Amino acid sequence: MYEYIEKMLKELPANIEGLATTPASSYLFNTYPGCKKHHLVAKLVYLSKHTRKHIQTAVAFLCTRV
């Protein structure tokens, strides 16, 4: 799964920085109109169902935005 995650991270913008103590941080519900990364949301669904259960809340919200 590490390779899968690394490939996903390479597709994201380079200006994503910072740390979060939880995947459901206060900025979870901020939206960015015009973002066209639908395929990454699908990959996150796969990841959250198979290995990373702790990101399911954030991924569920992303699914409502695509």
mmCIF file of the N, C-alpha and C atoms, coordinates in Angstrom:
data_MODEL
# 
_entry.id   MODEL 
# 
loop_
_atom_site.group_PDB 
_atom_site.id 
_atom_site.type_symbol 
_atom_site.label_atom_id 
_atom_site.label_alt_id 
_atom_site.label_comp_id 
_atom_site.label_asym_id 
_atom_site.label_entity_id 
_atom_site.label_seq_id 
_atom_site.pdbx_PDB_ins_code 
_atom_site.Cartn_x 
_atom_site.Cartn_y 
_atom_site.Cartn_z 
_atom_site.occupancy 
_atom_site.B_iso_or_equiv 
_atom_site.pdbx_formal_charge 
_atom_site.auth_seq_id 
_atom_site.auth_comp_id 
_atom_site.auth_asym_id 
_atom_site.auth_atom_id 
_atom_site.pdbx_PDB_model_num 
ATOM 1   N N  . MET A 1 1  ? 0.802   -1.205 0.000   1.00 0.00 ? 1  MET A N  1 
ATOM 2   C CA . MET A 1 1  ? 0.000   0.000  0.000   1.00 0.00 ? 1  MET A CA 1 
ATOM 3   C C  . MET A 1 1  ? 0.847   1.272  0.000   1.00 0.00 ? 1  MET A C  1 
ATOM 4   N N  . TYR A 1 2  ? 2.069   1.180  0.460   1.00 0.00 ? 2  TYR A N  1 
ATOM 5   C CA . TYR A 1 2  ? 2.906   2.381  0.490   1.00 0.00 ? 2  TYR A CA 1 
ATOM 6   C C  . TYR A 1 2  ? 3.134   2.939  -0.910  1.00 0.00 ? 2  TYR A C  1 
ATOM 7   N N  . GLU A 1 3  ? 3.362   2.075  -1.883  1.00 0.00 ? 3  GLU A N  1 
ATOM 8   C CA . GLU A 1 3  ? 3.538   2.525  -3.268  1.00 0.00 ? 3  GLU A CA 1 
ATOM 9   C C  . GLU A 1 3  ? 2.274   3.208  -3.782  1.00 0.00 ? 3  GLU A C  1 
ATOM 10  N N  . TYR A 1 4  ? 1.135   2.625  -3.459  1.00 0.00 ? 4  TYR A N  1 
ATOM 11  C CA . TYR A 1 4  ? -0.165  3.174  -3.862  1.00 0.00 ? 4  TYR A CA 1 
ATOM 12  C C  . TYR A 1 4  ? -0.323  4.591  -3.323  1.00 0.00 ? 4  TYR A C  1 
ATOM 13  N N  . ILE A 1 5  ? 0.013   4.788  -2.076  1.00 0.00 ? 5  ILE A N  1 
ATOM 14  C CA . ILE A 1 5  ? -0.109  6.106  -1.441  1.00 0.00 ? 5  ILE A CA 1 
ATOM 15  C C  . ILE A 1 5  ? 0.892   7.084  -2.049  1.00 0.00 ? 5  ILE A C  1 
ATOM 16  N N  . GLU A 1 6  ? 2.116   6.643  -2.254  1.00 0.00 ? 6  GLU A N  1 
ATOM 17  C CA . GLU A 1 6  ? 3.137   7.514  -2.853  1.00 0.00 ? 6  GLU A CA 1 
ATOM 18  C C  . GLU A 1 6  ? 2.718   7.999  -4.234  1.00 0.00 ? 6  GLU A C  1 
ATOM 19  N N  . LYS A 1 7  ? 2.153   7.121  -5.056  1.00 0.00 ? 7  LYS A N  1 
ATOM 20  C CA . LYS A 1 7  ? 1.703   7.515  -6.390  1.00 0.00 ? 7  LYS A CA 1 
ATOM 21  C C  . LYS A 1 7  ? 0.570   8.541  -6.295  1.00 0.00 ? 7  LYS A C  1 
ATOM 22  N N  . MET A 1 8  ? -0.332  8.355  -5.327  1.00 0.00 ? 8  MET A N  1 
ATOM 23  C CA . MET A 1 8  ? -1.419  9.314  -5.137  1.00 0.00 ? 8  MET A CA 1 
ATOM 24  C C  . MET A 1 8  ? -0.872  10.672 -4.726  1.00 0.00 ? 8  MET A C  1 
ATOM 25  N N  . LEU A 1 9  ? 0.066   10.687 -3.804  1.00 0.00 ? 9  LEU A N  1 
ATOM 26  C CA . LEU A 1 9  ? 0.623   11.943 -3.313  1.00 0.00 ? 9  LEU A CA 1 
ATOM 27  C C  . LEU A 1 9  ? 1.332   12.731 -4.405  1.00 0.00 ? 9  LEU A C  1 
ATOM 28  N N  . LYS A 1 10 ? 1.921   12.047 -5.370  1.00 0.00 ? 10 LYS A N  1 
ATOM 29  C CA . LYS A 1 10 ? 2.598   12.731 -6.473  1.00 0.00 ? 10 LYS A CA 1 
ATOM 30  C C  . LYS A 1 10 ? 1.622   13.477 -7.371  1.00 0.00 ? 10 LYS A C  1 
ATOM 31  N N  . GLU A 1 11 ? 0.344   13.065 -7.360  1.00 0.00 ? 11 GLU A N  1 
ATOM 32  C CA . GLU A 1 11 ? -0.671  13.726 -8.192  1.00 0.00 ? 11 GLU A CA 1 
ATOM 33  C C  . GLU A 1 11 ? -1.250  14.972 -7.534  1.00 0.00 ? 11 GLU A C  1 
ATOM 34  N N  . LEU A 1 12 ? -0.981  15.169 -6.258  1.00 0.00 ? 12 LEU A N  1 
ATOM 35  C CA . LEU A 1 12 ? -1.524  16.312 -5.532  1.00 0.00 ? 12 LEU A CA 1 
ATOM 36  C C  . LEU A 1 12 ? -0.659  17.547 -5.741  1.00 0.00 ? 12 LEU A C  1 
ATOM 37  N N  . PRO A 1 13 ? -1.226  18.734 -5.535  1.00 0.00 ? 13 PRO A N  1 
ATOM 38  C CA . PRO A 1 13 ? -0.437  19.960 -5.667  1.00 0.00 ? 13 PRO A CA 1 
ATOM 39  C C  . PRO A 1 13 ? 0.733   19.969 -4.683  1.00 0.00 ? 13 PRO A C  1 
ATOM 40  N N  . ALA A 1 14 ? 1.816   20.591 -5.071  1.00 0.00 ? 14 ALA A N  1 
ATOM 41  C CA . ALA A 1 14 ? 3.022   20.619 -4.241  1.00 0.00 ? 14 ALA A CA 1 
ATOM 42  C C  . ALA A 1 14 ? 2.871   21.500 -3.005  1.00 0.00 ? 14 ALA A C  1 
ATOM 43  N N  . ASN A 1 15 ? 1.893   22.394 -2.994  1.00 0.00 ? 15 ASN A N  1 
ATOM 44  C CA . ASN A 1 15 ? 1.772   23.338 -1.883  1.00 0.00 ? 15 ASN A CA 1 
ATOM 45  C C  . ASN A 1 15 ? 0.948   22.786 -0.709  1.00 0.00 ? 15 ASN A C  1 
ATOM 46  N N  . ILE A 1 16 ? 0.674   21.507 -0.683  1.00 0.00 ? 16 ILE A N  1 
ATOM 47  C CA . ILE A 1 16 ? -0.029  20.913 0.456   1.00 0.00 ? 16 ILE A CA 1 
ATOM 48  C C  . ILE A 1 16 ? 1.008   20.646 1.530   1.00 0.00 ? 16 ILE A C  1 
ATOM 49  N N  . GLU A 1 17 ? 0.835   21.304 2.665   1.00 0.00 ? 17 GLU A N  1 
ATOM 50  C CA . GLU A 1 17 ? 1.803   21.187 3.749   1.00 0.00 ? 17 GLU A CA 1 
ATOM 51  C C  . GLU A 1 17 ? 1.084   21.063 5.074   1.00 0.00 ? 17 GLU A C  1 
ATOM 52  N N  . GLY A 1 18 ? 1.820   20.718 6.084   1.00 0.00 ? 18 GLY A N  1 
ATOM 53  C CA . GLY A 1 18 ? 1.302   20.733 7.432   1.00 0.00 ? 18 GLY A CA 1 
ATOM 54  C C  . GLY A 1 18 ? 1.012   19.353 7.979   1.00 0.00 ? 18 GLY A C  1 
ATOM 55  N N  . LEU A 1 19 ? 0.698   19.341 9.255   1.00 0.00 ? 19 LEU A N  1 
ATOM 56  C CA . LEU A 1 19 ? 0.368   18.116 9.957   1.00 0.00 ? 19 LEU A CA 1 
ATOM 57  C C  . LEU A 1 19 ? -1.002  18.260 10.598  1.00 0.00 ? 19 LEU A C  1 
ATOM 58  N N  . ALA A 1 20 ? -1.678  17.153 10.753  1.00 0.00 ? 20 ALA A N  1 
ATOM 59  C CA . ALA A 1 20 ? -2.970  17.154 11.435  1.00 0.00 ? 20 ALA A CA 1 
ATOM 60  C C  . ALA A 1 20 ? -2.970  16.010 12.441  1.00 0.00 ? 20 ALA A C  1 
ATOM 61  N N  . THR A 1 21 ? -3.509  16.260 13.603  1.00 0.00 ? 21 THR A N  1 
ATOM 62  C CA . THR A 1 21 ? -3.566  15.204 14.613  1.00 0.00 ? 21 THR A CA 1 
ATOM 63  C C  . THR A 1 21 ? -4.661  14.207 14.297  1.00 0.00 ? 21 THR A C  1 
ATOM 64  N N  . THR A 1 22 ? -5.605  14.622 13.470  1.00 0.00 ? 22 THR A N  1 
ATOM 65  C CA . THR A 1 22 ? -6.706  13.760 13.068  1.00 0.00 ? 22 THR A CA 1 
ATOM 66  C C  . THR A 1 22 ? -7.073  14.078 11.631  1.00 0.00 ? 22 THR A C  1 
ATOM 67  N N  . PRO A 1 23 ? -7.547  13.094 10.859  1.00 0.00 ? 23 PRO A N  1 
ATOM 68  C CA . PRO A 1 23 ? -7.950  13.405 9.485   1.00 0.00 ? 23 PRO A CA 1 
ATOM 69  C C  . PRO A 1 23 ? -9.204  14.274 9.431   1.00 0.00 ? 23 PRO A C  1 
ATOM 70  N N  . ALA A 1 24 ? -9.908  14.409 10.531  1.00 0.00 ? 24 ALA A N  1 
ATOM 71  C CA . ALA A 1 24 ? -11.123 15.221 10.588  1.00 0.00 ? 24 ALA A CA 1 
ATOM 72  C C  . ALA A 1 24 ? -10.852 16.539 11.311  1.00 0.00 ? 24 ALA A C  1 
ATOM 73  N N  . SER A 1 25 ? -9.853  17.277 10.858  1.00 0.00 ? 25 SER A N  1 
ATOM 74  C CA . SER A 1 25 ? -9.494  18.552 11.474  1.00 0.00 ? 25 SER A CA 1 
ATOM 75  C C  . SER A 1 25 ? -10.553 19.609 11.199  1.00 0.00 ? 25 SER A C  1 
ATOM 76  N N  . SER A 1 26 ? -10.383 20.777 11.786  1.00 0.00 ? 26 SER A N  1 
ATOM 77  C CA . SER A 1 26 ? -11.378 21.839 11.678  1.00 0.00 ? 26 SER A CA 1 
ATOM 78  C C  . SER A 1 26 ? -11.578 22.325 10.243  1.00 0.00 ? 26 SER A C  1 
ATOM 79  N N  . TYR A 1 27 ? -10.590 22.178 9.396   1.00 0.00 ? 27 TYR A N  1 
ATOM 80  C CA . TYR A 1 27 ? -10.703 22.639 8.011   1.00 0.00 ? 27 TYR A CA 1 
ATOM 81  C C  . TYR A 1 27 ? -11.276 21.569 7.079   1.00 0.00 ? 27 TYR A C  1 
ATOM 82  N N  . LEU A 1 28 ? -11.753 20.459 7.623   1.00 0.00 ? 28 LEU A N  1 
ATOM 83  C CA . LEU A 1 28 ? -12.262 19.354 6.810   1.00 0.00 ? 28 LEU A CA 1 
ATOM 84  C C  . LEU A 1 28 ? -13.335 19.811 5.832   1.00 0.00 ? 28 LEU A C  1 
ATOM 85  N N  . PHE A 1 29 ? -14.223 20.694 6.261   1.00 0.00 ? 29 PHE A N  1 
ATOM 86  C CA . PHE A 1 29 ? -15.359 21.056 5.430   1.00 0.00 ? 29 PHE A CA 1 
ATOM 87  C C  . PHE A 1 29 ? -15.118 22.287 4.558   1.00 0.00 ? 29 PHE A C  1 
ATOM 88  N N  . ASN A 1 30 ? -13.874 22.750 4.482   1.00 0.00 ? 30 ASN A N  1 
ATOM 89  C CA . ASN A 1 30 ? -13.529 23.810 3.525   1.00 0.00 ? 30 ASN A CA 1 
ATOM 90  C C  . ASN A 1 30 ? -13.569 23.218 2.126   1.00 0.00 ? 30 ASN A C  1 
ATOM 91  N N  . THR A 1 31 ? -14.137 23.959 1.198   1.00 0.00 ? 31 THR A N  1 
ATOM 92  C CA . THR A 1 31 ? -14.223 23.465 -0.173  1.00 0.00 ? 31 THR A CA 1 
ATOM 93  C C  . THR A 1 31 ? -13.440 24.367 -1.112  1.00 0.00 ? 31 THR A C  1 
ATOM 94  N N  . TYR A 1 32 ? -13.019 23.809 -2.233  1.00 0.00 ? 32 TYR A N  1 
ATOM 95  C CA . TYR A 1 32 ? -12.242 24.534 -3.224  1.00 0.00 ? 32 TYR A CA 1 
ATOM 96  C C  . TYR A 1 32 ? -12.907 24.354 -4.579  1.00 0.00 ? 32 TYR A C  1 
ATOM 97  N N  . PRO A 1 33 ? -13.761 25.298 -4.977  1.00 0.00 ? 33 PRO A N  1 
ATOM 98  C CA . PRO A 1 33 ? -14.468 25.185 -6.256  1.00 0.00 ? 33 PRO A CA 1 
ATOM 99  C C  . PRO A 1 33 ? -13.488 25.028 -7.415  1.00 0.00 ? 33 PRO A C  1 
ATOM 100 N N  . GLY A 1 34 ? -13.847 24.191 -8.337  1.00 0.00 ? 34 GLY A N  1 
ATOM 101 C CA . GLY A 1 34 ? -13.017 24.002 -9.514  1.00 0.00 ? 34 GLY A CA 1 
ATOM 102 C C  . GLY A 1 34 ? -11.985 22.900 -9.402  1.00 0.00 ? 34 GLY A C  1 
ATOM 103 N N  . CYS A 1 35 ? -11.874 22.275 -8.252  1.00 0.00 ? 35 CYS A N  1 
ATOM 104 C CA . CYS A 1 35 ? -10.900 21.189 -8.089  1.00 0.00 ? 35 CYS A CA 1 
ATOM 105 C C  . CYS A 1 35 ? -11.361 19.974 -8.885  1.00 0.00 ? 35 CYS A C  1 
ATOM 106 N N  . LYS A 1 36 ? -10.495 19.429 -9.707  1.00 0.00 ? 36 LYS A N  1 
ATOM 107 C CA . LYS A 1 36 ? -10.850 18.306 -10.597 1.00 0.00 ? 36 LYS A CA 1 
ATOM 108 C C  . LYS A 1 36 ? -10.022 17.067 -10.258 1.00 0.00 ? 36 LYS A C  1 
ATOM 109 N N  . LYS A 1 37 ? -10.102 16.612 -9.047  1.00 0.00 ? 37 LYS A N  1 
ATOM 110 C CA . LYS A 1 37 ? -9.329  15.448 -8.622  1.00 0.00 ? 37 LYS A CA 1 
ATOM 111 C C  . LYS A 1 37 ? -10.253 14.293 -8.235  1.00 0.00 ? 37 LYS A C  1 
ATOM 112 N N  . HIS A 1 38 ? -11.278 14.058 -9.030  1.00 0.00 ? 38 HIS A N  1 
ATOM 113 C CA . HIS A 1 38 ? -12.267 13.016 -8.729  1.00 0.00 ? 38 HIS A CA 1 
ATOM 114 C C  . HIS A 1 38 ? -11.633 11.635 -8.626  1.00 0.00 ? 38 HIS A C  1 
ATOM 115 N N  . HIS A 1 39 ? -10.675 11.357 -9.483  1.00 0.00 ? 39 HIS A N  1 
ATOM 116 C CA . HIS A 1 39 ? -10.044 10.038 -9.461  1.00 0.00 ? 39 HIS A CA 1 
ATOM 117 C C  . HIS A 1 39 ? -9.287  9.801  -8.155  1.00 0.00 ? 39 HIS A C  1 
ATOM 118 N N  . LEU A 1 40 ? -8.777  10.866 -7.537  1.00 0.00 ? 40 LEU A N  1 
ATOM 119 C CA . LEU A 1 40 ? -8.091  10.710 -6.261  1.00 0.00 ? 40 LEU A CA 1 
ATOM 120 C C  . LEU A 1 40 ? -9.066  10.378 -5.145  1.00 0.00 ? 40 LEU A C  1 
ATOM 121 N N  . VAL A 1 41 ? -10.271 10.916 -5.227  1.00 0.00 ? 41 VAL A N  1 
ATOM 122 C CA . VAL A 1 41 ? -11.291 10.586 -4.229  1.00 0.00 ? 41 VAL A CA 1 
ATOM 123 C C  . VAL A 1 41 ? -11.636 9.099  -4.321  1.00 0.00 ? 41 VAL A C  1 
ATOM 124 N N  . ALA A 1 42 ? -11.755 8.592  -5.526  1.00 0.00 ? 42 ALA A N  1 
ATOM 125 C CA . ALA A 1 42 ? -12.034 7.165  -5.700  1.00 0.00 ? 42 ALA A CA 1 
ATOM 126 C C  . ALA A 1 42 ? -10.901 6.317  -5.120  1.00 0.00 ? 42 ALA A C  1 
ATOM 127 N N  . LYS A 1 43 ? -9.670  6.751  -5.312  1.00 0.00 ? 43 LYS A N  1 
ATOM 128 C CA . LYS A 1 43 ? -8.538  6.027  -4.747  1.00 0.00 ? 43 LYS A CA 1 
ATOM 129 C C  . LYS A 1 43 ? -8.548  6.084  -3.228  1.00 0.00 ? 43 LYS A C  1 
ATOM 130 N N  . LEU A 1 44 ? -8.960  7.229  -2.676  1.00 0.00 ? 44 LEU A N  1 
ATOM 131 C CA . LEU A 1 44 ? -9.047  7.350  -1.226  1.00 0.00 ? 44 LEU A CA 1 
ATOM 132 C C  . LEU A 1 44 ? -10.136 6.446  -0.648  1.00 0.00 ? 44 LEU A C  1 
ATOM 133 N N  . VAL A 1 45 ? -11.232 6.278  -1.379  1.00 0.00 ? 45 VAL A N  1 
ATOM 134 C CA . VAL A 1 45 ? -12.283 5.359  -0.935  1.00 0.00 ? 45 VAL A CA 1 
ATOM 135 C C  . VAL A 1 45 ? -11.708 3.956  -0.818  1.00 0.00 ? 45 VAL A C  1 
ATOM 136 N N  . TYR A 1 46 ? -10.992 3.525  -1.840  1.00 0.00 ? 46 TYR A N  1 
ATOM 137 C CA . TYR A 1 46 ? -10.365 2.202  -1.824  1.00 0.00 ? 46 TYR A CA 1 
ATOM 138 C C  . TYR A 1 46 ? -9.423  2.083  -0.628  1.00 0.00 ? 46 TYR A C  1 
ATOM 139 N N  . LEU A 1 47 ? -8.594  3.092  -0.436  1.00 0.00 ? 47 LEU A N  1 
ATOM 140 C CA . LEU A 1 47 ? -7.624  3.080  0.650   1.00 0.00 ? 47 LEU A CA 1 
ATOM 141 C C  . LEU A 1 47 ? -8.307  3.034  2.009   1.00 0.00 ? 47 LEU A C  1 
ATOM 142 N N  . SER A 1 48 ? -9.357  3.834  2.181   1.00 0.00 ? 48 SER A N  1 
ATOM 143 C CA . SER A 1 48 ? -10.043 3.885  3.475   1.00 0.00 ? 48 SER A CA 1 
ATOM 144 C C  . SER A 1 48 ? -10.782 2.588  3.788   1.00 0.00 ? 48 SER A C  1 
ATOM 145 N N  . LYS A 1 49 ? -11.246 1.899  2.791   1.00 0.00 ? 49 LYS A N  1 
ATOM 146 C CA . LYS A 1 49 ? -11.965 0.647  3.011   1.00 0.00 ? 49 LYS A CA 1 
ATOM 147 C C  . LYS A 1 49 ? -11.027 -0.520 3.311   1.00 0.00 ? 49 LYS A C  1 
ATOM 148 N N  . HIS A 1 50 ? -9.814  -0.477 2.763   1.00 0.00 ? 50 HIS A N  1 
ATOM 149 C CA . HIS A 1 50 ? -8.925  -1.626 2.878   1.00 0.00 ? 50 HIS A CA 1 
ATOM 150 C C  . HIS A 1 50 ? -7.842  -1.506 3.953   1.00 0.00 ? 50 HIS A C  1 
ATOM 151 N N  . THR A 1 51 ? -7.312  -0.313 4.173   1.00 0.00 ? 51 THR A N  1 
ATOM 152 C CA . THR A 1 51 ? -6.209  -0.232 5.140   1.00 0.00 ? 51 THR A CA 1 
ATOM 153 C C  . THR A 1 51 ? -6.277  0.951  6.087   1.00 0.00 ? 51 THR A C  1 
ATOM 154 N N  . ARG A 1 52 ? -6.837  2.047  5.680   1.00 0.00 ? 52 ARG A N  1 
ATOM 155 C CA . ARG A 1 52 ? -6.793  3.274  6.479   1.00 0.00 ? 52 ARG A CA 1 
ATOM 156 C C  . ARG A 1 52 ? -8.181  3.674  6.967   1.00 0.00 ? 52 ARG A C  1 
ATOM 157 N N  . LYS A 1 53 ? -8.731  2.917  7.869   1.00 0.00 ? 53 LYS A N  1 
ATOM 158 C CA . LYS A 1 53 ? -10.090 3.147  8.355   1.00 0.00 ? 53 LYS A CA 1 
ATOM 159 C C  . LYS A 1 53 ? -10.247 4.521  9.021   1.00 0.00 ? 53 LYS A C  1 
ATOM 160 N N  . HIS A 1 54 ? -9.180  5.060  9.580   1.00 0.00 ? 54 HIS A N  1 
ATOM 161 C CA . HIS A 1 54 ? -9.255  6.330  10.298  1.00 0.00 ? 54 HIS A CA 1 
ATOM 162 C C  . HIS A 1 54 ? -9.530  7.524  9.392   1.00 0.00 ? 54 HIS A C  1 
ATOM 163 N N  . ILE A 1 55 ? -9.429  7.390  8.082   1.00 0.00 ? 55 ILE A N  1 
ATOM 164 C CA . ILE A 1 55 ? -9.708  8.522  7.190   1.00 0.00 ? 55 ILE A CA 1 
ATOM 165 C C  . ILE A 1 55 ? -11.113 8.478  6.603   1.00 0.00 ? 55 ILE A C  1 
ATOM 166 N N  . GLN A 1 56 ? -11.950 7.545  7.044   1.00 0.00 ? 56 GLN A N  1 
ATOM 167 C CA . GLN A 1 56 ? -13.268 7.374  6.438   1.00 0.00 ? 56 GLN A CA 1 
ATOM 168 C C  . GLN A 1 56 ? -14.167 8.601  6.559   1.00 0.00 ? 56 GLN A C  1 
ATOM 169 N N  . THR A 1 57 ? -14.101 9.338  7.664   1.00 0.00 ? 57 THR A N  1 
ATOM 170 C CA . THR A 1 57 ? -14.943 10.538 7.812   1.00 0.00 ? 57 THR A CA 1 
ATOM 171 C C  . THR A 1 57 ? -14.589 11.576 6.756   1.00 0.00 ? 57 THR A C  1 
ATOM 172 N N  . ALA A 1 58 ? -13.305 11.847 6.609   1.00 0.00 ? 58 ALA A N  1 
ATOM 173 C CA . ALA A 1 58 ? -12.863 12.833 5.625   1.00 0.00 ? 58 ALA A CA 1 
ATOM 174 C C  . ALA A 1 58 ? -13.186 12.379 4.203   1.00 0.00 ? 58 ALA A C  1 
ATOM 175 N N  . VAL A 1 59 ? -12.987 11.106 3.924   1.00 0.00 ? 59 VAL A N  1 
ATOM 176 C CA . VAL A 1 59 ? -13.256 10.580 2.588   1.00 0.00 ? 59 VAL A CA 1 
ATOM 177 C C  . VAL A 1 59 ? -14.757 10.614 2.292   1.00 0.00 ? 59 VAL A C  1 
ATOM 178 N N  . ALA A 1 60 ? -15.571 10.315 3.284   1.00 0.00 ? 60 ALA A N  1 
ATOM 179 C CA . ALA A 1 60 ? -17.026 10.359 3.091   1.00 0.00 ? 60 ALA A CA 1 
ATOM 180 C C  . ALA A 1 60 ? -17.469 11.771 2.705   1.00 0.00 ? 60 ALA A C  1 
ATOM 181 N N  . PHE A 1 61 ? -16.891 12.798 3.340   1.00 0.00 ? 61 PHE A N  1 
ATOM 182 C CA . PHE A 1 61 ? -17.235 14.164 2.969   1.00 0.00 ? 61 PHE A CA 1 
ATOM 183 C C  . PHE A 1 61 ? -16.774 14.472 1.563   1.00 0.00 ? 61 PHE A C  1 
ATOM 184 N N  . LEU A 1 62 ? -15.566 14.050 1.207   1.00 0.00 ? 62 LEU A N  1 
ATOM 185 C CA . LEU A 1 62 ? -15.091 14.292 -0.152  1.00 0.00 ? 62 LEU A CA 1 
ATOM 186 C C  . LEU A 1 62 ? -16.010 13.668 -1.193  1.00 0.00 ? 62 LEU A C  1 
ATOM 187 N N  . CYS A 1 63 ? -16.553 12.520 -0.869  1.00 0.00 ? 63 CYS A N  1 
ATOM 188 C CA . CYS A 1 63 ? -17.480 11.854 -1.806  1.00 0.00 ? 63 CYS A CA 1 
ATOM 189 C C  . CYS A 1 63 ? -18.737 12.683 -2.043  1.00 0.00 ? 63 CYS A C  1 
ATOM 190 N N  . THR A 1 64 ? -19.139 13.476 -1.074  1.00 0.00 ? 64 THR A N  1 
ATOM 191 C CA . THR A 1 64 ? -20.321 14.314 -1.270  1.00 0.00 ? 64 THR A CA 1 
ATOM 192 C C  . THR A 1 64 ? -20.012 15.510 -2.156  1.00 0.00 ? 64 THR A C  1 
ATOM 193 N N  . ARG A 1 65 ? -18.746 15.813 -2.353  1.00 0.00 ? 65 ARG A N  1 
ATOM 194 C CA . ARG A 1 65 ? -18.342 16.994 -3.130  1.00 0.00 ? 65 ARG A CA 1 
ATOM 195 C C  . ARG A 1 65 ? -18.056 16.675 -4.588  1.00 0.00 ? 65 ARG A C  1 
ATOM 196 N N  . VAL A 1 66 ? -17.992 15.406 -4.969  1.00 0.00 ? 66 VAL A N  1 
ATOM 197 C CA . VAL A 1 66 ? -17.684 15.064 -6.368  1.00 0.00 ? 66 VAL A CA 1 
ATOM 198 C C  . VAL A 1 66 ? -18.923 14.599 -7.090  1.00 0.00 ? 66 VAL A C  1 
# 
